[in-house]
Each structure stands twice: as C-alpha cells, then as structure tokens.
Amino acid sequence: MNRAAFRLLCLLIFCVLIWSCGSTFGVYHTVQRGQTLYSIAKAYNIPMDELARINDLDDPNKIQAGQKLFVPGTLEVKHVNPTVGTRPHPTPSKTPVNHCNPTPERRPDGANPFVEEGKPRPDLKTLGSDCGLKLAWPVNGTVTSRFGMRGSRFHEGVDVAAPEGTAISAAEDGTVIYAGSKFKGYGNIVVIKHDCNVATVYAHNQRNLVSEGDRVRKGQLIARVGHTGRATGPHCHFEVRKNRVPVNPENFLPKR
C-alpha cells in the first residue's frame, strides 16, 4: 500500500470514529486573509458562539490571518471562502475548555457541536437503551466516577478502577473501528461499533489487544487496564455513545 492510500485509509477510519461515537476531537484551522469567525463556523457546521468559546476569544471580531482555531468534531481542514460582510458576534463564555480532556467541560443545557442547530438537544443524562441493547461491564472493578456532572465538568462515561493489567472485555459483539493512541488525553483507546448506532469507548489502557477492523465477541479480551493519557491511577474510562451522543452507560449495564 502506497503512502497516499494509507493516509486515505486512516482518514476514512477516523471519520467513521467521529460519526459513530462523537468526541471533542478536531482539527486546527489556520485563519486566512478575509475569513471571519462566522464564515469559518459556517464552513465547519458548528455554532459560532461555541467556536468562540472553545477558542477563548475575548473579541470574536478580531481574528487574524495566521491564527489557529481549534474546531471540534472533524478531522478534515476545510476550505473557507473569504467573506466581505460579517454578522454580529456574541460575547463568548469565559469557561476554559481542554481540547484533549476525555471528560470535557460541558454545559448540560448548552450548545453541543454534534447536534444540528435548531433541533432539540437530547437529555444526556436520561437518553437510554431504547433499542434493547444489553451491555456487559467491561472491567471487574470499582466504579469511582459515574456519568453526569462532576463538579463543574460533565463526565461522559463511567470510570472503573482496577489493578494495572486487569482484563478489559468487549461489552457487546461488534467491530473495532479504532485502536490506538492518537487522541490526546485518552491514552491507549479502543472504540467498538455495535448495533443500534451504539459505540463503546475503552480508554487509558495499558495496552490494546485488538486492531481496527477486528470483529469481537461480547466478553472477549480487548485490552488491559492502565493509566495512559490523562489519568491519575489505573482504571478503565468507559463511554457509550448512541447516534454520536454520549449517554449514560449504566442504562445499558446490569446494576452494581
């Protein structure tokens, strides 16, 4: 496989990851002469105020050529046509955003770049297992952090603490759509696509034991517990995403 074909394959895999399970992953867009925050936000289909907030812009009207803006939810740097007119820019929130934190700050009723503007936003706390999918706990350990608000941050999964090297198993039959460590903050991560537009995420692994494209069975060993990425101790950060939206994993899991 030549280099161009390999890059295209990687891009396709990453695009599947974004569309399947969502994230605050993204790209850095370099502002060109004549571009405005409005034209950039429109090209990437992200609310302008969200783009301003994410990049901590004091005055969204004052972006300069050469400035880099982080755009979440895409792995493709898009062409943005220069614009002559602009529209008024809102004053962004001063809430800091960590682009690589696996538990990014989120306003429960605030803008979500993975939901189209003008459409009702799902209740991230209650959206449940309406397709009847029953998952298994991926790790035998202790739940140390649950889904929902954690202080001022919204935690998009559950953390299960266990000794280093403990087995991590697939929560359900599916296909591995990502296995690697490209996404900062998550460390070694495995993402599996299941039925019902559901994907599961297993992060901070000591090492991954499956590869992209592998078909896995429920309960199959896929990784070992570690503390790679931004983790204070060995645990498995487990997420469930339905239609690219993070949902409460415990809606799909047996009670503990």
Residue pairs with C-beta under 8 A, 6 or more apart in sequence:
1 9
11 75
11 76
13 177
13 178
13 212
14 75
14 178
14 182
15 75
15 76
16 177
16 178
16 193
17 23
17 25
17 177
17 178
17 191
18 25
18 73
18 74
18 75
18 244
19 244
20 177
20 191
20 193
20 197
20 199
20 241
20 244
21 177
21 191
21 193
21 199
21 200
21 201
21 239
21 241
21 244
22 73
22 114
22 241
22 244
22 245
22 246
23 72
23 73
23 183
24 72
24 73
24 99
24 100
24 101
24 104
25 72
25 73
25 75
25 183
26 70
26 71
26 72
26 73
26 74
26 75
26 99
27 70
27 71
27 74
27 75
27 76
27 77
28 68
28 69
28 70
28 71
28 77
29 40
29 44
29 68
29 69
29 70
29 71
29 77
29 78
29 80
30 66
30 67
30 68
30 77
31 40
31 63
31 64
31 65
31 66
31 67
31 68
31 69
32 65
32 80
32 82
33 65
33 82
34 82
34 83
35 63
35 65
35 80
35 82
35 83
36 63
36 83
36 86
37 48
37 51
37 52
37 57
37 60
37 61
37 63
37 69
37 89
38 48
38 83
38 86
38 87
38 89
39 80
39 81
39 82
39 83
40 51
40 69
40 71
40 80
41 47
41 48
41 50
41 51
42 48
43 78
43 79
43 80
43 81
44 51
44 71
44 73
44 74
44 78
45 116
46 71
46 72
46 73
46 113
47 111
47 113
47 117
48 60
48 89
48 90
49 89
49 90
49 92
49 93
49 111
50 111
50 113
51 69
51 71
52 60
52 89
52 90
52 92
53 92
53 93
53 95
53 97
53 111
54 70
54 72
54 97
54 99
55 69
55 70
56 92
56 94
56 96
56 97
57 63
57 92
58 92
59 89
60 89
60 90
60 92
61 86
61 89
63 69
70 99
72 99
72 113
73 113
73 114
95 105
95 107
96 105
97 104
97 105
98 104
98 105
98 185
100 183
100 184
100 185
100 230
101 185
101 230
102 156
102 157
102 185
102 186
102 203
102 204
102 229
102 230
102 237
103 150
103 153
103 154
103 155
103 156
103 157
103 237
104 153
104 154
104 156
105 152
105 153
105 154
106 112
106 124
106 153
106 154
106 156
107 154
108 124
108 125
108 149
108 154
109 121
112 121
112 245
114 244
114 245
115 121
115 122
115 245
122 245
124 154
124 156
124 245
124 246
124 247
124 248
125 147
125 148
125 248
126 248
127 242
127 245
127 247
127 248
127 251
128 247
128 248
128 251
128 252
129 251
129 252
131 195
131 196
131 198
132 196
133 172
133 194
133 195
133 196
133 198
133 252
134 172
134 252
135 171
135 172
135 200
135 240
135 249
135 252
135 253
136 169
136 171
136 172
136 218
136 219
136 253
136 254
137 160
137 171
137 253
137 254
137 256
138 160
138 168
138 169
138 170
138 171
138 200
138 202
138 236
138 238
139 160
139 162
139 166
139 167
139 168
139 169
139 225
139 236
139 238
140 162
140 166
140 167
141 160
141 161
141 162
141 166
141 225
141 235
141 236
142 160
142 161
142 162
143 158
143 159
143 160
143 161
143 256
144 159
144 160
144 161
144 235
145 155
145 158
145 159
146 155
146 158
146 250
147 155
147 156
147 157
147 158
147 246
147 247
147 248
147 249
147 250
148 154
148 155
148 248
149 155
156 239
156 246
157 201
157 237
157 238
157 239
157 240
157 246
157 249
158 237
158 238
158 249
158 250
159 235
159 236
159 237
159 238
160 235
160 236
160 238
161 233
161 234
161 235
162 225
162 234
162 235
162 236
163 225
163 234
164 206
164 224
164 225
164 226
164 227
164 234
165 206
165 224
165 225
165 226
166 224
166 225
166 234
167 221
167 224
167 225
168 190
168 202
168 205
168 221
168 222
168 223
168 224
168 225
168 236
169 218
169 219
169 220
169 221
169 222
170 192
170 200
170 216
170 217
170 218
170 219
170 220
170 222
171 192
171 200
171 218
171 238
171 240
171 252
171 253
172 192
172 194
172 195
172 198
172 200
172 218
173 194
173 215
173 216
173 217
173 218
174 192
174 193
174 194
174 195
174 200
174 215
174 216
175 192
175 193
175 213
175 214
175 215
175 216
176 190
176 191
176 192
176 210
176 211
176 212
176 213
176 214
176 215
176 216
176 222
177 191
177 192
177 193
177 199
177 212
178 189
178 190
178 191
178 212
179 189
179 190
179 191
179 208
179 210
179 211
179 212
179 214
180 188
180 189
180 208
180 212
181 187
181 188
181 189
181 228
181 229
183 189
184 229
185 229
185 230
186 201
186 203
186 204
186 229
186 230
186 237
187 203
187 204
187 205
187 226
187 227
187 228
187 229
187 230
187 231
188 203
188 204
188 205
188 206
188 207
188 208
188 223
188 226
188 228
188 229
189 201
189 202
189 203
189 204
189 205
189 208
189 229
190 201
190 202
190 205
190 208
190 210
190 222
190 223
191 199
191 200
191 201
191 202
192 199
192 200
192 202
192 216
192 222
193 199
194 200
196 242
197 242
197 243
198 240
198 241
198 242
198 252
199 240
199 241
200 238
200 239
200 240
200 241
201 237
201 238
201 239
201 240
201 241
202 222
202 223
202 236
202 237
202 238
203 229
203 236
203 237
203 238
203 239
204 225
204 226
204 227
204 228
204 229
204 231
204 234
204 235
204 236
204 237
205 223
205 224
205 225
205 226
205 228
205 236
206 223
206 224
206 225
206 226
206 227
206 228
206 234
207 223
207 224
207 226
208 222
208 223
209 221
209 222
209 223
209 224
210 216
210 222
210 223
216 222
225 234
225 235
225 236
226 234
227 233
227 234
227 235
231 237
238 249
239 246
239 249
240 246
240 247
240 248
240 249
240 251
240 252
241 247
